[in-house]
Amino acid sequence: MHLTALPCAPVPGRLPEGPVWHAGRGDLLWVDITAGLVHRARLVDRDDDSGLPDLGPGTTVAFDRPVGAVAPCASGGLIAAAGTSFLRVDEAGVATEFARPAVPDDGTPRRMNDAKCDPAGRLLAGTMAYDATAGAGALYRLDPDGTVTTVLGSVTISNGLGWSPDGRLLYYADSPTRRVDVFDHDPATGALSARRPFADTGSAGLPDGLAIDTEGRVWVAVWGAGQVRAYTPDGALHAVVTVPASQVSSCAFAGPDLDLLVITTAAEGLTAEQLAAESHAGRIFICRPGATGLPVPPFADDPEHFPGGSTTSHDPRGSA
């Protein structure tokens, strides 16, 4: 099956990523990683006969550091994987440091990249070196009490988190491997085991962010290919969504019925000639893929108390 996605109204960003549907508010969140921005917008009617909605005017919060991903919190507000910390962001956009992983002190600058909550509301978030030094990243688990556990080391570019409908499998991509792997996932403890290959993007490009539908299919953004590829639970290619921008960074199911696929793309790193040829690079795209996504679990925080977290607040809009 071949599908085509349409561009949405928001202006292009540098490195848009991490789209997530906030069901409680009925809007879409996404980040612009290196610009340190978190965007929020609602779906609106589109002025054509495509049958697809657009994204309307929204709001933006600017941080003083890169923001790899955000997720809604059960208590309201957001949890952000930003810089090399986890920040709790309230409804006014004020951030409080909640927890910080033990990032190696070896002189290699790192930042958070992709992050998502598992079905129990624990946040998994990965890091990478700014220069993509091989093996310099890791995958961490942030529990609601503020405990941070390293669950995977020697990662280069941590990406592509998503769980099977029964919560017993985790799909994950270390992008330079050009492969999506699958782990057995213990829903009770969050433990991972039995890592094995799931799907290989080969010469087409690098696997980036991904999303899972109710049939257990895995929709993978393929950086460099201008595509989202959907794979069946046994790893067979099911569908290809064509995107008129090569650097496809992530995707997520959105809308009240979770029947829309929202796709982020990036302009960062493209030459002037490439940008002239890819006028939509950095935009968000949307299509109706004939599949329904899984609800997004919020971070299962306690609104009254954050054991293990700092109580120091700061305005995220300050300069670095």
Helices and strands as residue ranges (DSSP letters): E 2-4, E 6-7, E 16-22, E 27-32, E 37-44, E 54-62, E 67-72, E 78-82, E 85-89, E 95-99, E 110-117, E 123-129, E 137-142, E 148-155, E 158-163, E 169-174, G 175-177, E 179-185, E 192-200, G 202-204, E 206-212, E 218-223, E 227-231, E 237-242, E 248-254, E 260-265, H 272-277, E 284-287, E 313-314
